[in-house]
Amino acid sequence: MLEGFTWFRQSAYRWTDGELNVYIDPWGVDEGSPPADLILITHAHQDHFQPDEIDRLRVDGTRLIAPHDIAESLKGDLTPIAPGDVAEAFGIKIQAVPAYNIVEERLEKHPKENNWVGYLVELGGHTCYHAGDTDHLPELETISTDVAFLPVGGTYTMDVPQAADLARAMKPGVAVPMHYGFVVGTVSDEQAFREQAAPVKVETFRPTNPFEC
């Protein structure tokens, strides 16, 4: 189910089937990487929204999907999106889901009223959920997905125990930790998540950029 995915850093991924190239929150994308057919942005923080990276990856025909506050600053073939919205690009169905904080000490980091998002995307015959930056929200527990990319680094998002709780509630086919080892969290978070998310299957990637913490 994870064939075609590359992890760059933080929450930045590419999925390709050899023809289509889909980027989510591109940051630290390797020079020489293929241009984007579709770019999905979850929210406006600089470790997820890098305008220079978007400009480097986009070509004529690139589709962009982003929350409304980001859409105002971007040009081109752009679809603004909010939680609950559904879009389609290149035959790929894209559903925006809520992503915000409910833990007291980080309420101001990702306020619900910002309408920032995660994405539920059908890629290569599998449903993939990219959580963006979020806490363990009750409305996320009902998501049915083959793959769940979940932030585990804490401070701005769920920490390992909270992400593991969400993974067990969602019961995806496989859970993948992200948003650790860069800015927040440490490399050890991946093993801790693997242990605490059991019996959910956990797979991890090595990022193309070296871990920083």
ZADRENDO-86625 format. One line per 5 residues: number of its first residue (from 1); for each residue x, y negated, z of C-alpha. Coordinates in nm, 2 decimals, padded with zeros to 4 digits. Layout:
<rs>
NUM = X Y Z  ... $
</rs>
This chain:
<rs>
1 = 00.00 00.00 00.00  00.29 -00.23 00.05  00.45 -00.18 -00.29  00.51 -00.51 -00.46  00.54 -00.72 -00.15 $
6 = 00.85 -00.92 -00.06  00.90 -01.11 00.26  01.11 -01.43 00.24  01.08 -01.58 00.59  00.82 -01.68 00.85 $
11 = 00.48 -01.60 00.67  00.61 -01.64 00.31  00.54 -01.35 00.09  00.52 -01.26 -00.28  00.32 -00.98 -00.43 $
16 = 00.37 -00.86 -00.78  00.25 -00.58 -01.00  00.51 -00.66 -01.26  00.28 -00.89 -01.44  00.10 -01.12 -01.19 $
21 = 00.30 -01.30 -00.92  00.11 -01.41 -00.62  00.29 -01.62 -00.35  00.15 -01.69 00.00  00.30 -01.98 00.20 $
26 = 00.62 -01.98 -00.01  00.93 -02.09 00.19  01.28 -01.98 00.14  01.20 -01.81 -00.20  01.51 -01.68 -00.37 $
31 = 01.65 -01.87 -00.66  01.56 -01.70 -00.98  01.23 -01.56 -00.84  00.96 -01.53 -01.10  00.73 -01.82 -01.15 $
36 = 00.39 -01.81 -00.97  00.06 -01.72 -01.13  -00.12 -01.79 -00.80  -00.01 -01.97 -00.49  -00.21 -01.95 -00.17 $
41 = -00.14 -02.20 00.12  -00.29 -02.14 00.46  -00.23 -02.47 00.63  -00.03 -02.80 00.63  00.26 -02.72 00.87 $
46 = 00.60 -02.74 00.71  00.69 -02.38 00.77  00.39 -02.28 00.55  00.35 -02.58 00.32  00.66 -02.67 00.12 $
51 = 00.58 -02.90 -00.17  00.93 -02.86 -00.32  00.89 -02.48 -00.32  00.55 -02.51 -00.49  00.69 -02.74 -00.76 $
56 = 00.98 -02.50 -00.82  00.75 -02.20 -00.86  00.47 -02.35 -01.05  00.44 -02.35 -01.43  00.17 -02.43 -01.68 $
61 = -00.12 -02.21 -01.58  -00.03 -02.17 -01.21  -00.34 -02.16 -00.99  -00.32 -02.31 -00.64  -00.57 -02.24 -00.36 $
66 = -00.53 -02.45 -00.04  -00.73 -02.61 00.25  -00.89 -02.94 00.16  -00.64 -03.15 00.36  -00.36 -03.01 00.15 $
71 = -00.55 -03.02 -00.18  -00.56 -03.40 -00.16  -00.18 -03.41 -00.20  -00.14 -03.16 -00.48  -00.19 -03.18 -00.85 $
76 = -00.28 -02.92 -01.11  -00.52 -02.63 -01.12  -00.62 -02.64 -00.76  -00.91 -02.50 -00.57  -00.98 -02.65 -00.23 $
81 = -01.10 -02.38 00.02  -01.24 -02.36 00.37  -01.32 -02.07 00.60  -01.60 -01.86 00.45  -01.53 -01.97 00.10 $
86 = -01.47 -01.71 -00.18  -01.26 -01.78 -00.49  -01.13 -01.58 -00.78  -00.81 -01.61 -00.99  -00.68 -01.38 -01.26 $
91 = -00.94 -01.12 -01.15  -00.82 -01.14 -00.79  -01.09 -01.19 -00.53  -00.99 -01.43 -00.25  -01.18 -01.49 00.07 $
96 = -01.08 -01.75 00.32  -01.12 -01.66 00.68  -01.08 -01.87 01.00  -00.74 -01.94 01.15  -00.71 -02.15 01.46 $
101 = -00.60 -02.15 01.82  -00.82 -02.08 02.13  -00.54 -02.04 02.39  -00.53 -02.35 02.61  -00.17 -02.43 02.58 $
106 = -00.17 -02.44 02.20  -00.52 -02.58 02.11  -00.37 -02.88 01.95  -00.14 -02.68 01.72  -00.41 -02.54 01.49 $
111 = -00.74 -02.70 01.58  -01.06 -02.53 01.46  -01.18 -02.85 01.31  -00.89 -02.86 01.06  -01.06 -02.57 00.87 $
116 = -00.72 -02.40 00.80  -00.74 -02.05 00.68  -00.61 -01.70 00.65  -00.68 -01.50 00.33  -00.84 -01.17 00.25 $
121 = -00.72 -01.08 -00.09  -00.76 -00.77 -00.32  -00.41 -00.68 -00.46  -00.32 -00.37 -00.65  -00.64 -00.19 -00.55 $
126 = -00.59 -00.26 -00.18  -00.74 -00.52 00.05  -00.48 -00.74 00.22  -00.53 -00.98 00.51  -00.28 -01.26 00.56 $
131 = -00.37 -01.42 00.89  -00.19 -01.76 00.85  -00.14 -01.91 01.20  -00.41 -01.80 01.44  -00.49 -01.67 01.78 $
136 = -00.69 -01.34 01.84  -01.03 -01.47 01.74  -01.34 -01.25 01.80  -01.46 -01.32 01.44  -01.14 -01.16 01.30 $
141 = -01.21 -00.82 01.47  -01.47 -00.73 01.21  -01.23 -00.78 00.91  -01.20 -00.45 00.72  -00.86 -00.44 00.54 $
146 = -00.60 -00.19 00.43  -00.31 -00.41 00.52  -00.30 -00.68 00.80  -00.01 -00.93 00.81  -00.03 -01.07 01.16 $
151 = 00.18 -01.34 01.33  00.34 -01.22 01.65  00.59 -01.49 01.75  00.39 -01.68 02.01  00.41 -02.05 02.09 $
156 = 00.20 -02.15 01.79  00.02 -01.83 01.72  -00.06 -01.49 01.89  00.23 -01.33 02.07  00.30 -00.96 02.05 $
161 = 00.04 -00.84 02.30  -00.23 -01.06 02.16  -00.15 -00.95 01.80  -00.14 -00.59 01.90  -00.48 -00.63 02.06 $
166 = -00.62 -00.77 01.74  -00.46 -00.49 01.53  -00.62 -00.23 01.75  -00.96 -00.40 01.72  -00.94 -00.44 01.34 $
171 = -00.80 -00.09 01.28  -00.63 -00.17 00.94  -00.47 00.10 00.74  -00.13 -00.06 00.83  -00.03 -00.37 01.03 $
176 = 00.27 -00.58 00.94  00.42 -00.83 01.19  00.53 -01.17 01.06  00.60 -01.52 01.19  00.89 -01.41 01.41 $
181 = 01.27 -01.43 01.39  01.24 -01.78 01.23  01.14 -02.09 01.44  00.98 -01.88 01.71  00.99 -01.52 01.83 $
186 = 01.28 -01.28 01.80  01.38 -00.98 01.59  01.29 -00.76 01.89  00.92 -00.85 01.85  00.88 -00.61 01.56 $
191 = 00.96 -00.30 01.78  00.75 -00.44 02.06  00.46 -00.49 01.82  00.50 -00.13 01.68  00.48 00.01 02.03 $
196 = 00.19 -00.20 02.16  -00.02 -00.18 01.85  -00.03 00.20 01.87  -00.22 00.40 01.74  -00.24 00.16 01.45 $
201 = 00.03 00.23 01.19  00.29 -00.05 01.18  00.54 -00.12 00.89  00.80 -00.39 00.88  01.00 -00.57 00.61 $
206 = 01.35 -00.71 00.61  01.33 -01.07 00.50  01.54 -01.19 00.21  01.66 -01.47 00.43  01.87 -01.38 00.74 $
211 = 01.69 -01.39 01.07  01.76 -01.70 01.28  01.64 -01.59 01.63 $
</rs>
